[in-house]
């Protein structure tokens, strides 16, 4: 094939290249192409100038093709053998990488260092307990009710007991002030203590007395529900107090208990299951409707 550049024309550059490939009998990859004119269109889509290129066959285009043909046709067995040897050499490299030379072996724990698993502490540290006590003392002093604080820990469960002349003030109505104080100190401890402590705060023996009162109250209200079928309500209980009620009534098959409401404090409904159950609220509303009808 001639190595001299030849001119080719077409409507577009691609048409000129296609003509060059057909004329020189080679694919586009084996051509050296110089674009002289890209071509342009006139008005109404008429061709004003044709695309113009100069092309020639690359001088080294034929040699690699002949070499590839020789390799594929003359020595196919040697290539297959080369592949097999290559696979064997790769296996040897893998074995060498996995097994270090004798006399230079390192311990297994040094070869593969596993990430250390940080175990959470199972007991509250003395520093955390001291911080908890100090924070609680500061809070009650700021409230104007200074008290002594006793701290007992069992694992990560920590109980703080406040004692002094202001126990009634720190308890509040049905323990609402005490619950708020417990909520506040838990938030402080979560930020300042590394352990996940479960903190409960009590004033004297209020919590124990409160639980006994709730058990008696639950039994009394359950008896009233069984007698007249009216739903009874225990208002505004914290999670631990609600649990006492539910546990107390769970074995009674004649009544049900359910927490209702949003937020930390929820009320408990004690009712009789079944379609015929009518709560006190429903009865009062129906009476109102009857009165309106009479009017």
TAPEMO-V391687 format. One record per run of one state. SS is the DSSP state (~ for helix, > for strand, _ for the rest). FROM is the first residue (numbers start at 1). TO is the last residue. Records with the same first field share a line. If there is no record, write none. Layout:
SS = FROM-TO ; FROM-TO
This chain:
_ = 1-5 ; 11-12 ; 25-27 ; 38-39 ; 42-42 ; 46-46 ; 50-50 ; 58-60 ; 75-75 ; 99-107 ; 112-125 ; 143-147 ; 155-156 ; 164-166 ; 172-172 ; 193-197 ; 204-205 ; 229-231 ; 238-238 ; 250-255 ; 261-265 ; 272-279 ; 295-295
> = 6-10 ; 31-37 ; 40-41 ; 47-49 ; 51-57 ; 148-154 ; 157-163 ; 198-203 ; 232-237 ; 256-260 ; 266-271
~ = 13-24 ; 28-30 ; 43-45 ; 61-74 ; 76-98 ; 108-111 ; 126-142 ; 167-171 ; 173-192 ; 206-228 ; 239-249 ; 280-294
